[in-house]
Amino acid sequence: MDERWIKRPAVGEPYVEDIPAKRLRPFLDSGAYLPSAAPGNVAGFGIAVITDS
């Protein structure tokens, strides 16, 4: 697994150019978006996006 796909978004640096960091930050701050490789972090979420880099 390439953890850069997790670490960058986790600190507010999106990989998708169409999404500026200022739009990502509120989702990170609220907990609505949680980039993680830990399976236990999906507990309690209504939607989990699982990707393979």
mmCIF entry with sequence, helices, sheets and N, C-alpha, C, O atoms, coordinates in Angstrom:
data_MODEL
# 
_entry.id   MODEL 
# 
_entity.id                         1 
_entity.type                       polymer 
_entity.pdbx_number_of_molecules   1 
# 
_entity_poly.entity_id                      1 
_entity_poly.type                           'polypeptide(L)' 
_entity_poly.nstd_linkage                   no 
_entity_poly.nstd_monomer                   no 
_entity_poly.pdbx_seq_one_letter_code       MDERWIKRPAVGEPYVEDIPAKRLRPFLDSGAYLPSAAPGNVAGFGIAVITDS 
_entity_poly.pdbx_seq_one_letter_code_can   MDERWIKRPAVGEPYVEDIPAKRLRPFLDSGAYLPSAAPGNVAGFGIAVITDS 
_entity_poly.pdbx_strand_id                 A 
# 
loop_
_entity_poly_seq.entity_id 
_entity_poly_seq.num 
_entity_poly_seq.mon_id 
_entity_poly_seq.hetero 
1 1  MET n 
1 2  ASP n 
1 3  GLU n 
1 4  ARG n 
1 5  TRP n 
1 6  ILE n 
1 7  LYS n 
1 8  ARG n 
1 9  PRO n 
1 10 ALA n 
1 11 VAL n 
1 12 GLY n 
1 13 GLU n 
1 14 PRO n 
1 15 TYR n 
1 16 VAL n 
1 17 GLU n 
1 18 ASP n 
1 19 ILE n 
1 20 PRO n 
1 21 ALA n 
1 22 LYS n 
1 23 ARG n 
1 24 LEU n 
1 25 ARG n 
1 26 PRO n 
1 27 PHE n 
1 28 LEU n 
1 29 ASP n 
1 30 SER n 
1 31 GLY n 
1 32 ALA n 
1 33 TYR n 
1 34 LEU n 
1 35 PRO n 
1 36 SER n 
1 37 ALA n 
1 38 ALA n 
1 39 PRO n 
1 40 GLY n 
1 41 ASN n 
1 42 VAL n 
1 43 ALA n 
1 44 GLY n 
1 45 PHE n 
1 46 GLY n 
1 47 ILE n 
1 48 ALA n 
1 49 VAL n 
1 50 ILE n 
1 51 THR n 
1 52 ASP n 
1 53 SER n 
# 
_struct_asym.id          A 
_struct_asym.entity_id   1 
# 
loop_
_struct_conf.conf_type_id 
_struct_conf.id 
_struct_conf.pdbx_PDB_helix_id 
_struct_conf.beg_label_comp_id 
_struct_conf.beg_label_asym_id 
_struct_conf.beg_label_seq_id 
_struct_conf.pdbx_beg_PDB_ins_code 
_struct_conf.end_label_comp_id 
_struct_conf.end_label_asym_id 
_struct_conf.end_label_seq_id 
_struct_conf.pdbx_end_PDB_ins_code 
_struct_conf.beg_auth_comp_id 
_struct_conf.beg_auth_asym_id 
_struct_conf.beg_auth_seq_id 
_struct_conf.end_auth_comp_id 
_struct_conf.end_auth_asym_id 
_struct_conf.end_auth_seq_id 
_struct_conf.pdbx_PDB_helix_class 
_struct_conf.details 
_struct_conf.pdbx_PDB_helix_length 
HELX_P HELX_P1 AA1 ARG A 4  ? ALA A 10 ? ARG A 4  ALA A 10 1 ? 7  
HELX_P HELX_P2 AA2 ALA A 21 ? SER A 30 ? ALA A 21 SER A 30 1 ? 10 
HELX_P HELX_P3 AA3 PRO A 39 ? VAL A 42 ? PRO A 39 VAL A 42 5 ? 4  
# 
_struct_conf_type.id          HELX_P 
_struct_conf_type.criteria    ? 
_struct_conf_type.reference   ? 
# 
loop_
_atom_site.group_PDB 
_atom_site.id 
_atom_site.type_symbol 
_atom_site.label_atom_id 
_atom_site.label_alt_id 
_atom_site.label_comp_id 
_atom_site.label_asym_id 
_atom_site.label_entity_id 
_atom_site.label_seq_id 
_atom_site.pdbx_PDB_ins_code 
_atom_site.Cartn_x 
_atom_site.Cartn_y 
_atom_site.Cartn_z 
_atom_site.occupancy 
_atom_site.B_iso_or_equiv 
_atom_site.pdbx_formal_charge 
_atom_site.auth_seq_id 
_atom_site.auth_comp_id 
_atom_site.auth_asym_id 
_atom_site.auth_atom_id 
_atom_site.pdbx_PDB_model_num 
ATOM 1   N N  . MET A 1 1  ? 0.843   -1.177 0.000  1.00 0.00 ? 1  MET A N  1 
ATOM 2   C CA . MET A 1 1  ? 0.000   0.000  0.000  1.00 0.00 ? 1  MET A CA 1 
ATOM 3   C C  . MET A 1 1  ? 0.888   1.239  0.000  1.00 0.00 ? 1  MET A C  1 
ATOM 4   O O  . MET A 1 1  ? 1.874   1.310  0.733  1.00 0.00 ? 1  MET A O  1 
ATOM 5   N N  . ASP A 1 2  ? 0.533   2.193  -0.813 1.00 0.00 ? 2  ASP A N  1 
ATOM 6   C CA . ASP A 1 2  ? 1.243   3.467  -0.872 1.00 0.00 ? 2  ASP A CA 1 
ATOM 7   C C  . ASP A 1 2  ? 0.573   4.423  0.112  1.00 0.00 ? 2  ASP A C  1 
ATOM 8   O O  . ASP A 1 2  ? -0.484  4.981  -0.181 1.00 0.00 ? 2  ASP A O  1 
ATOM 9   N N  . GLU A 1 3  ? 1.181   4.607  1.262  1.00 0.00 ? 3  GLU A N  1 
ATOM 10  C CA . GLU A 1 3  ? 0.563   5.407  2.322  1.00 0.00 ? 3  GLU A CA 1 
ATOM 11  C C  . GLU A 1 3  ? 0.507   6.897  2.010  1.00 0.00 ? 3  GLU A C  1 
ATOM 12  O O  . GLU A 1 3  ? -0.129  7.648  2.750  1.00 0.00 ? 3  GLU A O  1 
ATOM 13  N N  . ARG A 1 4  ? 1.151   7.343  0.942  1.00 0.00 ? 4  ARG A N  1 
ATOM 14  C CA . ARG A 1 4  ? 1.022   8.754  0.552  1.00 0.00 ? 4  ARG A CA 1 
ATOM 15  C C  . ARG A 1 4  ? -0.425  9.073  0.205  1.00 0.00 ? 4  ARG A C  1 
ATOM 16  O O  . ARG A 1 4  ? -0.870  10.208 0.377  1.00 0.00 ? 4  ARG A O  1 
ATOM 17  N N  . TRP A 1 5  ? -1.175  8.062  -0.290 1.00 0.00 ? 5  TRP A N  1 
ATOM 18  C CA . TRP A 1 5  ? -2.578  8.252  -0.645 1.00 0.00 ? 5  TRP A CA 1 
ATOM 19  C C  . TRP A 1 5  ? -3.428  8.480  0.595  1.00 0.00 ? 5  TRP A C  1 
ATOM 20  O O  . TRP A 1 5  ? -4.575  8.916  0.489  1.00 0.00 ? 5  TRP A O  1 
ATOM 21  N N  . ILE A 1 6  ? -2.886  8.195  1.750  1.00 0.00 ? 6  ILE A N  1 
ATOM 22  C CA . ILE A 1 6  ? -3.594  8.403  3.008  1.00 0.00 ? 6  ILE A CA 1 
ATOM 23  C C  . ILE A 1 6  ? -3.047  9.622  3.731  1.00 0.00 ? 6  ILE A C  1 
ATOM 24  O O  . ILE A 1 6  ? -3.814  10.454 4.215  1.00 0.00 ? 6  ILE A O  1 
ATOM 25  N N  . LYS A 1 7  ? -1.747  9.732  3.807  1.00 0.00 ? 7  LYS A N  1 
ATOM 26  C CA . LYS A 1 7  ? -1.119  10.792 4.592  1.00 0.00 ? 7  LYS A CA 1 
ATOM 27  C C  . LYS A 1 7  ? -1.384  12.192 4.048  1.00 0.00 ? 7  LYS A C  1 
ATOM 28  O O  . LYS A 1 7  ? -1.668  13.106 4.821  1.00 0.00 ? 7  LYS A O  1 
ATOM 29  N N  . ARG A 1 8  ? -1.296  12.372 2.752  1.00 0.00 ? 8  ARG A N  1 
ATOM 30  C CA . ARG A 1 8  ? -1.512  13.720 2.187  1.00 0.00 ? 8  ARG A CA 1 
ATOM 31  C C  . ARG A 1 8  ? -2.928  14.225 2.431  1.00 0.00 ? 8  ARG A C  1 
ATOM 32  O O  . ARG A 1 8  ? -3.090  15.329 2.951  1.00 0.00 ? 8  ARG A O  1 
ATOM 33  N N  . PRO A 1 9  ? -3.967  13.456 2.073  1.00 0.00 ? 9  PRO A N  1 
ATOM 34  C CA . PRO A 1 9  ? -5.318  13.951 2.342  1.00 0.00 ? 9  PRO A CA 1 
ATOM 35  C C  . PRO A 1 9  ? -5.601  14.123 3.838  1.00 0.00 ? 9  PRO A C  1 
ATOM 36  O O  . PRO A 1 9  ? -6.387  14.989 4.224  1.00 0.00 ? 9  PRO A O  1 
ATOM 37  N N  . ALA A 1 10 ? -4.973  13.313 4.667  1.00 0.00 ? 10 ALA A N  1 
ATOM 38  C CA . ALA A 1 10 ? -5.202  13.397 6.109  1.00 0.00 ? 10 ALA A CA 1 
ATOM 39  C C  . ALA A 1 10 ? -4.744  14.732 6.696  1.00 0.00 ? 10 ALA A C  1 
ATOM 40  O O  . ALA A 1 10 ? -5.231  15.147 7.747  1.00 0.00 ? 10 ALA A O  1 
ATOM 41  N N  . VAL A 1 11 ? -3.821  15.398 6.027  1.00 0.00 ? 11 VAL A N  1 
ATOM 42  C CA . VAL A 1 11 ? -3.359  16.708 6.502  1.00 0.00 ? 11 VAL A CA 1 
ATOM 43  C C  . VAL A 1 11 ? -3.898  17.848 5.630  1.00 0.00 ? 11 VAL A C  1 
ATOM 44  O O  . VAL A 1 11 ? -3.441  18.986 5.734  1.00 0.00 ? 11 VAL A O  1 
ATOM 45  N N  . GLY A 1 12 ? -4.874  17.528 4.769  1.00 0.00 ? 12 GLY A N  1 
ATOM 46  C CA . GLY A 1 12 ? -5.532  18.560 3.991  1.00 0.00 ? 12 GLY A CA 1 
ATOM 47  C C  . GLY A 1 12 ? -4.940  18.833 2.633  1.00 0.00 ? 12 GLY A C  1 
ATOM 48  O O  . GLY A 1 12 ? -5.207  19.879 2.044  1.00 0.00 ? 12 GLY A O  1 
ATOM 49  N N  . GLU A 1 13 ? -4.133  17.908 2.116  1.00 0.00 ? 13 GLU A N  1 
ATOM 50  C CA . GLU A 1 13 ? -3.545  18.067 0.790  1.00 0.00 ? 13 GLU A CA 1 
ATOM 51  C C  . GLU A 1 13 ? -4.206  17.076 -0.168 1.00 0.00 ? 13 GLU A C  1 
ATOM 52  O O  . GLU A 1 13 ? -3.771  15.928 -0.261 1.00 0.00 ? 13 GLU A O  1 
ATOM 53  N N  . PRO A 1 14 ? -5.246  17.502 -0.878 1.00 0.00 ? 14 PRO A N  1 
ATOM 54  C CA . PRO A 1 14 ? -5.970  16.581 -1.751 1.00 0.00 ? 14 PRO A CA 1 
ATOM 55  C C  . PRO A 1 14 ? -5.138  16.124 -2.947 1.00 0.00 ? 14 PRO A C  1 
ATOM 56  O O  . PRO A 1 14 ? -4.270  16.853 -3.429 1.00 0.00 ? 14 PRO A O  1 
ATOM 57  N N  . TYR A 1 15 ? -5.415  14.913 -3.417 1.00 0.00 ? 15 TYR A N  1 
ATOM 58  C CA . TYR A 1 15 ? -4.783  14.405 -4.630 1.00 0.00 ? 15 TYR A CA 1 
ATOM 59  C C  . TYR A 1 15 ? -5.548  14.840 -5.874 1.00 0.00 ? 15 TYR A C  1 
ATOM 60  O O  . TYR A 1 15 ? -4.969  14.916 -6.957 1.00 0.00 ? 15 TYR A O  1 
ATOM 61  N N  . VAL A 1 16 ? -6.813  15.122 -5.737 1.00 0.00 ? 16 VAL A N  1 
ATOM 62  C CA . VAL A 1 16 ? -7.646  15.517 -6.863 1.00 0.00 ? 16 VAL A CA 1 
ATOM 63  C C  . VAL A 1 16 ? -7.506  17.027 -7.059 1.00 0.00 ? 16 VAL A C  1 
ATOM 64  O O  . VAL A 1 16 ? -7.840  17.806 -6.166 1.00 0.00 ? 16 VAL A O  1 
ATOM 65  N N  . GLU A 1 17 ? -7.017  17.430 -8.212 1.00 0.00 ? 17 GLU A N  1 
ATOM 66  C CA . GLU A 1 17 ? -6.756  18.850 -8.466 1.00 0.00 ? 17 GLU A CA 1 
ATOM 67  C C  . GLU A 1 17 ? -8.018  19.705 -8.437 1.00 0.00 ? 17 GLU A C  1 
ATOM 68  O O  . GLU A 1 17 ? -7.947  20.898 -8.140 1.00 0.00 ? 17 GLU A O  1 
ATOM 69  N N  . ASP A 1 18 ? -9.165  19.113 -8.740 1.00 0.00 ? 18 ASP A N  1 
ATOM 70  C CA . ASP A 1 18 ? -10.421 19.868 -8.768 1.00 0.00 ? 18 ASP A CA 1 
ATOM 71  C C  . ASP A 1 18 ? -10.926 20.237 -7.373 1.00 0.00 ? 18 ASP A C  1 
ATOM 72  O O  . ASP A 1 18 ? -11.841 21.050 -7.238 1.00 0.00 ? 18 ASP A O  1 
ATOM 73  N N  . ILE A 1 19 ? -10.337 19.647 -6.348 1.00 0.00 ? 19 ILE A N  1 
ATOM 74  C CA . ILE A 1 19 ? -10.777 19.901 -4.970 1.00 0.00 ? 19 ILE A CA 1 
ATOM 75  C C  . ILE A 1 19 ? -9.691  20.687 -4.248 1.00 0.00 ? 19 ILE A C  1 
ATOM 76  O O  . ILE A 1 19 ? -8.653  20.126 -3.896 1.00 0.00 ? 19 ILE A O  1 
ATOM 77  N N  . PRO A 1 20 ? -9.913  21.970 -4.025 1.00 0.00 ? 20 PRO A N  1 
ATOM 78  C CA . PRO A 1 20 ? -8.908  22.754 -3.306 1.00 0.00 ? 20 PRO A CA 1 
ATOM 79  C C  . PRO A 1 20 ? -8.872  22.380 -1.823 1.00 0.00 ? 20 PRO A C  1 
ATOM 80  O O  . PRO A 1 20 ? -9.866  21.922 -1.261 1.00 0.00 ? 20 PRO A O  1 
ATOM 81  N N  . ALA A 1 21 ? -7.729  22.579 -1.215 1.00 0.00 ? 21 ALA A N  1 
ATOM 82  C CA . ALA A 1 21 ? -7.543  22.246 0.198  1.00 0.00 ? 21 ALA A CA 1 
ATOM 83  C C  . ALA A 1 21 ? -8.572  22.936 1.087  1.00 0.00 ? 21 ALA A C  1 
ATOM 84  O O  . ALA A 1 21 ? -9.005  22.361 2.086  1.00 0.00 ? 21 ALA A O  1 
ATOM 85  N N  . LYS A 1 22 ? -8.971  24.160 0.739  1.00 0.00 ? 22 LYS A N  1 
ATOM 86  C CA . LYS A 1 22 ? -9.937  24.881 1.574  1.00 0.00 ? 22 LYS A CA 1 
ATOM 87  C C  . LYS A 1 22 ? -11.307 24.206 1.578  1.00 0.00 ? 22 LYS A C  1 
ATOM 88  O O  . LYS A 1 22 ? -12.079 24.406 2.515  1.00 0.00 ? 22 LYS A O  1 
ATOM 89  N N  . ARG A 1 23 ? -11.626 23.414 0.557  1.00 0.00 ? 23 ARG A N  1 
ATOM 90  C CA . ARG A 1 23 ? -12.893 22.668 0.542  1.00 0.00 ? 23 ARG A CA 1 
ATOM 91  C C  . ARG A 1 23 ? -12.767 21.358 1.313  1.00 0.00 ? 23 ARG A C  1 
ATOM 92  O O  . ARG A 1 23 ? -13.748 20.870 1.873  1.00 0.00 ? 23 ARG A O  1 
ATOM 93  N N  . LEU A 1 24 ? -11.582 20.796 1.345  1.00 0.00 ? 24 LEU A N  1 
ATOM 94  C CA . LEU A 1 24 ? -11.352 19.533 2.043  1.00 0.00 ? 24 LEU A CA 1 
ATOM 95  C C  . LEU A 1 24 ? -11.308 19.726 3.557  1.00 0.00 ? 24 LEU A C  1 
ATOM 96  O O  . LEU A 1 24 ? -11.800 18.880 4.304  1.00 0.00 ? 24 LEU A O  1 
ATOM 97  N N  . ARG A 1 25 ? -10.729 20.823 4.008  1.00 0.00 ? 25 ARG A N  1 
ATOM 98  C CA . ARG A 1 25 ? -10.494 21.063 5.438  1.00 0.00 ? 25 ARG A CA 1 
ATOM 99  C C  . ARG A 1 25 ? -11.746 20.922 6.310  1.00 0.00 ? 25 ARG A C  1 
ATOM 100 O O  . ARG A 1 25 ? -11.668 20.263 7.347  1.00 0.00 ? 25 ARG A O  1 
ATOM 101 N N  . PRO A 1 26 ? -12.896 21.504 5.947  1.00 0.00 ? 26 PRO A N  1 
ATOM 102 C CA . PRO A 1 26 ? -14.075 21.364 6.814  1.00 0.00 ? 26 PRO A CA 1 
ATOM 103 C C  . PRO A 1 26 ? -14.509 19.903 7.015  1.00 0.00 ? 26 PRO A C  1 
ATOM 104 O O  . PRO A 1 26 ? -14.984 19.541 8.092  1.00 0.00 ? 26 PRO A O  1 
ATOM 105 N N  . PHE A 1 27 ? -14.348 19.078 5.994  1.00 0.00 ? 27 PHE A N  1 
ATOM 106 C CA . PHE A 1 27 ? -14.712 17.665 6.115  1.00 0.00 ? 27 PHE A CA 1 
ATOM 107 C C  . PHE A 1 27 ? -13.743 16.923 7.030  1.00 0.00 ? 27 PHE A C  1 
ATOM 108 O O  . PHE A 1 27 ? -14.153 16.051 7.795  1.00 0.00 ? 27 PHE A O  1 
ATOM 109 N N  . LEU A 1 28 ? -12.479 17.263 6.953  1.00 0.00 ? 28 LEU A N  1 
ATOM 110 C CA . LEU A 1 28 ? -11.492 16.670 7.864  1.00 0.00 ? 28 LEU A CA 1 
ATOM 111 C C  . LEU A 1 28 ? -11.774 17.103 9.299  1.00 0.00 ? 28 LEU A C  1 
ATOM 112 O O  . LEU A 1 28 ? -11.779 16.282 10.216 1.00 0.00 ? 28 LEU A O  1 
ATOM 113 N N  . ASP A 1 29 ? -12.008 18.395 9.483  1.00 0.00 ? 29 ASP A N  1 
ATOM 114 C CA . ASP A 1 29 ? -12.238 18.930 10.828 1.00 0.00 ? 29 ASP A CA 1 
ATOM 115 C C  . ASP A 1 29 ? -13.495 18.364 11.477 1.00 0.00 ? 29 ASP A C  1 
ATOM 116 O O  . ASP A 1 29 ? -13.538 18.179 12.693 1.00 0.00 ? 29 ASP A O  1 
ATOM 117 N N  . SER A 1 30 ? -14.514 18.091 10.673 1.00 0.00 ? 30 SER A N  1 
ATOM 118 C CA . SER A 1 30 ? -15.771 17.568 11.226 1.00 0.00 ? 30 SER A CA 1 
ATOM 119 C C  . SER A 1 30 ? -15.746 16.056 11.456 1.00 0.00 ? 30 SER A C  1 
ATOM 120 O O  . SER A 1 30 ? -16.607 15.515 12.149 1.00 0.00 ? 30 SER A O  1 
ATOM 121 N N  . GLY A 1 31 ? -14.751 15.375 10.869 1.00 0.00 ? 31 GLY A N  1 
ATOM 122 C CA . GLY A 1 31 ? -14.695 13.918 10.985 1.00 0.00 ? 31 GLY A CA 1 
ATOM 123 C C  . GLY A 1 31 ? -15.502 13.202 9.915  1.00 0.00 ? 31 GLY A C  1 
ATOM 124 O O  . GLY A 1 31 ? -15.572 11.973 9.908  1.00 0.00 ? 31 GLY A O  1 
ATOM 125 N N  . ALA A 1 32 ? -16.119 13.966 9.003  1.00 0.00 ? 32 ALA A N  1 
ATOM 126 C CA . ALA A 1 32 ? -16.900 13.365 7.924  1.00 0.00 ? 32 ALA A CA 1 
ATOM 127 C C  . ALA A 1 32 ? -16.001 12.684 6.893  1.00 0.00 ? 32 ALA A C  1 
ATOM 128 O O  . ALA A 1 32 ? -16.454 11.808 6.156  1.00 0.00 ? 32 ALA A O  1 
ATOM 129 N N  . TYR A 1 33 ? -14.741 13.081 6.841  1.00 0.00 ? 33 TYR A N  1 
ATOM 130 C CA . TYR A 1 33 ? -13.770 12.496 5.920  1.00 0.00 ? 33 TYR A CA 1 
ATOM 131 C C  . TYR A 1 33 ? -12.574 12.060 6.737  1.00 0.00 ? 33 TYR A C  1 
ATOM 132 O O  . TYR A 1 33 ? -11.956 12.878 7.418  1.00 0.00 ? 33 TYR A O  1 
ATOM 133 N N  . LEU A 1 34 ? -12.242 10.788 6.678  1.00 0.00 ? 34 LEU A N  1 
ATOM 134 C CA . LEU A 1 34 ? -11.137 10.250 7.471  1.00 0.00 ? 34 LEU A CA 1 
ATOM 135 C C  . LEU A 1 34 ? -10.297 9.317  6.611  1.00 0.00 ? 34 LEU A C  1 
ATOM 136 O O  . LEU A 1 34 ? -10.589 8.125  6.526  1.00 0.00 ? 34 LEU A O  1 
ATOM 137 N N  . PRO A 1 35 ? -9.254  9.847  5.971  1.00 0.00 ? 35 PRO A N  1 
ATOM 138 C CA . PRO A 1 35 ? -8.361  8.973  5.216  1.00 0.00 ? 35 PRO A CA 1 
ATOM 139 C C  . PRO A 1 35 ? -7.629  8.052  6.182  1.00 0.00 ? 35 PRO A C  1 
ATOM 140 O O  . PRO A 1 35 ? -6.975  8.520  7.114  1.00 0.00 ? 35 PRO A O  1 
ATOM 141 N N  . SER A 1 36 ? -7.734  6.753  5.964  1.00 0.00 ? 36 SER A N  1 
ATOM 142 C CA . SER A 1 36 ? -7.140  5.803  6.901  1.00 0.00 ? 36 SER A CA 1 
ATOM 143 C C  . SER A 1 36 ? -6.935  4.455  6.238  1.00 0.00 ? 36 SER A C  1 
ATOM 144 O O  . SER A 1 36 ? -7.662  4.087  5.315  1.00 0.00 ? 36 SER A O  1 
ATOM 145 N N  . ALA A 1 37 ? -5.942  3.724  6.712  1.00 0.00 ? 37 ALA A N  1 
ATOM 146 C CA . ALA A 1 37 ? -5.712  2.350  6.263  1.00 0.00 ? 37 ALA A CA 1 
ATOM 147 C C  . ALA A 1 37 ? -6.165  1.355  7.327  1.00 0.00 ? 37 ALA A C  1 
ATOM 148 O O  . ALA A 1 37 ? -6.051  0.145  7.137  1.00 0.00 ? 37 ALA A O  1 
ATOM 149 N N  . ALA A 1 38 ? -6.674  1.858  8.437  1.00 0.00 ? 38 ALA A N  1 
ATOM 150 C CA . ALA A 1 38 ? -7.086  0.992  9.546  1.00 0.00 ? 38 ALA A CA 1 
ATOM 151 C C  . ALA A 1 38 ? -8.553  0.577  9.399  1.00 0.00 ? 38 ALA A C  1 
ATOM 152 O O  . ALA A 1 38 ? -9.433  1.437  9.412  1.00 0.00 ? 38 ALA A O  1 
ATOM 153 N N  . PRO A 1 39 ? -8.830  -0.712 9.262  1.00 0.00 ? 39 PRO A N  1 
ATOM 154 C CA . PRO A 1 39 ? -10.215 -1.171 9.099  1.00 0.00 ? 39 PRO A CA 1 
ATOM 155 C C  . PRO A 1 39 ? -11.135 -0.735 10.237 1.00 0.00 ? 39 PRO A C  1 
ATOM 156 O O  . PRO A 1 39 ? -12.322 -0.505 10.002 1.00 0.00 ? 39 PRO A O  1 
ATOM 157 N N  . GLY A 1 40 ? -10.633 -0.616 11.443 1.00 0.00 ? 40 GLY A N  1 
ATOM 158 C CA . GLY A 1 40 ? -11.454 -0.221 12.583 1.00 0.00 ? 40 GLY A CA 1 
ATOM 159 C C  . GLY A 1 40 ? -11.990 1.196  12.496 1.00 0.00 ? 40 GLY A C  1 
ATOM 160 O O  . GLY A 1 40 ? -12.931 1.543  13.210 1.00 0.00 ? 40 GLY A O  1 
ATOM 161 N N  . ASN A 1 41 ? -11.408 2.022  11.631 1.00 0.00 ? 41 ASN A N  1 
ATOM 162 C CA . ASN A 1 41 ? -11.853 3.411  11.505 1.00 0.00 ? 41 ASN A CA 1 
ATOM 163 C C  . ASN A 1 41 ? -13.161 3.569  10.746 1.00 0.00 ? 41 ASN A C  1 
ATOM 164 O O  . ASN A 1 41 ? -13.697 4.675  10.680 1.00 0.00 ? 41 ASN A O  1 
ATOM 165 N N  . VAL A 1 42 ? -13.691 2.492  10.170 1.00 0.00 ? 42 VAL A N  1 
ATOM 166 C CA . VAL A 1 42 ? -14.964 2.611  9.448  1.00 0.00 ? 42 VAL A CA 1 
ATOM 167 C C  . VAL A 1 42 ? -16.161 2.328  10.347 1.00 0.00 ? 42 VAL A C  1 
ATOM 168 O O  . VAL A 1 42 ? -17.303 2.469  9.910  1.00 0.00 ? 42 VAL A O  1 
ATOM 169 N N  . ALA A 1 43 ? -15.924 1.938  11.578 1.00 0.00 ? 43 ALA A N  1 
ATOM 170 C CA . ALA A 1 43 ? -17.032 1.667  12.508 1.00 0.00 ? 43 ALA A CA 1 
ATOM 171 C C  . ALA A 1 43 ? -17.859 2.928  12.721 1.00 0.00 ? 43 ALA A C  1 
ATOM 172 O O  . ALA A 1 43 ? -17.314 3.988  13.031 1.00 0.00 ? 43 ALA A O  1 
ATOM 173 N N  . GLY A 1 44 ? -19.159 2.815  12.558 1.00 0.00 ? 44 GLY A N  1 
ATOM 174 C CA . GLY A 1 44 ? -20.051 3.933  12.790 1.00 0.00 ? 44 GLY A CA 1 
ATOM 175 C C  . GLY A 1 44 ? -20.301 4.823  11.580 1.00 0.00 ? 44 GLY A C  1 
ATOM 176 O O  . GLY A 1 44 ? -21.140 5.722  11.649 1.00 0.00 ? 44 GLY A O  1 
ATOM 177 N N  . PHE A 1 45 ? -19.609 4.602  10.492 1.00 0.00 ? 45 PHE A N  1 
ATOM 178 C CA . PHE A 1 45 ? -19.802 5.410  9.295  1.00 0.00 ? 45 PHE A CA 1 
ATOM 179 C C  . PHE A 1 45 ? -20.933 4.834  8.459  1.00 0.00 ? 45 PHE A C  1 
ATOM 180 O O  . PHE A 1 45 ? -21.097 3.616  8.387  1.00 0.00 ? 45 PHE A O  1 
ATOM 181 N N  . GLY A 1 46 ? -21.705 5.693  7.834  1.00 0.00 ? 46 GLY A N  1 
ATOM 182 C CA . GLY A 1 46 ? -22.770 5.249  6.937  1.00 0.00 ? 46 GLY A CA 1 
ATOM 183 C C  . GLY A 1 46 ? -22.221 4.855  5.580  1.00 0.00 ? 46 GLY A C  1 
ATOM 184 O O  . GLY A 1 46 ? -22.780 3.990  4.907  1.00 0.00 ? 46 GLY A O  1 
ATOM 185 N N  . ILE A 1 47 ? -21.131 5.485  5.177  1.00 0.00 ? 47 ILE A N  1 
ATOM 186 C CA . ILE A 1 47 ? -20.515 5.205  3.877  1.00 0.00 ? 47 ILE A CA 1 
ATOM 187 C C  . ILE A 1 47 ? -18.997 5.117  4.076  1.00 0.00 ? 47 ILE A C  1 
ATOM 188 O O  . ILE A 1 47 ? -18.400 5.962  4.744  1.00 0.00 ? 47 ILE A O  1 
ATOM 189 N N  . ALA A 1 48 ? -18.398 4.112  3.506  1.00 0.00 ? 48 ALA A N  1 
ATOM 190 C CA . ALA A 1 48 ? -16.944 3.974  3.514  1.00 0.00 ? 48 ALA A CA 1 
ATOM 191 C C  . ALA A 1 48 ? -16.492 3.773  2.072  1.00 0.00 ? 48 ALA A C  1 
ATOM 192 O O  . ALA A 1 48 ? -17.022 2.913  1.369  1.00 0.00 ? 48 ALA A O  1 
ATOM 193 N N  . VAL A 1 49 ? -15.532 4.549  1.635  1.00 0.00 ? 49 VAL A N  1 
ATOM 194 C CA . VAL A 1 49 ? -14.976 4.408  0.292  1.00 0.00 ? 49 VAL A CA 1 
ATOM 195 C C  . VAL A 1 49 ? -13.670 3.641  0.436  1.00 0.00 ? 49 VAL A C  1 
ATOM 196 O O  . VAL A 1 49 ? -12.756 4.066  1.143  1.00 0.00 ? 49 VAL A O  1 
ATOM 197 N N  . ILE A 1 50 ? -13.602 2.525  -0.234 1.00 0.00 ? 50 ILE A N  1 
ATOM 198 C CA . ILE A 1 50 ? -12.412 1.695  -0.170 1.00 0.00 ? 50 ILE A CA 1 
ATOM 199 C C  . ILE A 1 50 ? -11.773 1.711  -1.549 1.00 0.00 ? 50 ILE A C  1 
ATOM 200 O O  . ILE A 1 50 ? -12.409 1.364  -2.545 1.00 0.00 ? 50 ILE A O  1 
ATOM 201 N N  . THR A 1 51 ? -10.513 2.117  -1.598 1.00 0.00 ? 51 THR A N  1 
ATOM 202 C CA . THR A 1 51 ? -9.827  2.219  -2.883 1.00 0.00 ? 51 THR A CA 1 
ATOM 203 C C  . THR A 1 51 ? -8.565  1.385  -2.868 1.00 0.00 ? 51 THR A C  1 
ATOM 204 O O  . THR A 1 51 ? -8.056  1.000  -1.815 1.00 0.00 ? 51 THR A O  1 
ATOM 205 N N  . ASP A 1 52 ? -8.086  1.124  -4.036 1.00 0.00 ? 52 ASP A N  1 
ATOM 206 C CA . ASP A 1 52 ? -6.832  0.400  -4.201 1.00 0.00 ? 52 ASP A CA 1 
ATOM 207 C C  . ASP A 1 52 ? -5.947  1.254  -5.071 1.00 0.00 ? 52 ASP A C  1 
ATOM 208 O O  . ASP A 1 52 ? -6.255  1.498  -6.237 1.00 0.00 ? 52 ASP A O  1 
ATOM 209 N N  . SER A 1 53 ? -4.839  1.712  -4.504 1.00 0.00 ? 53 SER A N  1 
ATOM 210 C CA . SER A 1 53 ? -3.943  2.548  -5.302 1.00 0.00 ? 53 SER A CA 1 
ATOM 211 C C  . SER A 1 53 ? -3.096  1.649  -6.085 1.00 0.00 ? 53 SER A C  1 
ATOM 212 O O  . SER A 1 53 ? -2.247  2.109  -6.847 1.00 0.00 ? 53 SER A O  1 
# 
